[in-house]
Amino acid sequence: MTQPLTLIHRRRAEIEKEIQECRDRIAALQAELPELDVAARVISRLGRQEPSQTVLEIEDGIPLPPVPAHAKPANIPTMPDMIIDVLDTPSVVLYGGLEPADIRDLIAKKWWPEVRPDVVGPIAWRMWKRGQLRKNGTKYLLPKNDETADAVVQPDTVEDDDSPF
């Protein structure tokens, strides 16, 4: 008969092995995220360069009809400025922030009706990574007053301001 302590050591080794496998899987998934961001930017850029081409979007695994690539109109603010403007309301804090889709809807109502659904999320995410926004789960909010001093961004490091979005 196997000693109880031996059973415990075996089970502990199995759990540690499974935890390491999960960590390896998480690391692989995290490494893939920047690649997807690059791919999305390339596809977006290609769509803007050749307006006759269309981009297929996928929602819940179902391809949607082709959508023409629309460049941002020149007479509206930059996407980061529009995101900040939309988030700069007391009701956003009351609701715990806004999802990218909600931000996109408000931008569409106020400035740019043709804004594509895939444009807002990546820019909001990069703004969050730079400290310009904060997150509450999947919702975005403006930083609290004491956080804004830490989020000073040099103009030459803001890649979104030159973006056609």
Buried (B, 14 or more C-beta within 10 A) or exposed (E): EEEEEEEEEEEEEEEEEEEEEEEEEEEEEEEEEEEEEEEBEEBBEEBBEEEEEEBEBEEEEEEEEEBEBBEBEEEBBBBBEBBBBBBEEEEBBEBEBBBBEBBBBBBBEEBBEEBBBBBBBBBBBBBBEBBBBBEEEEBBBBBEEEEEEEBEEEEEEBEBEEBBB
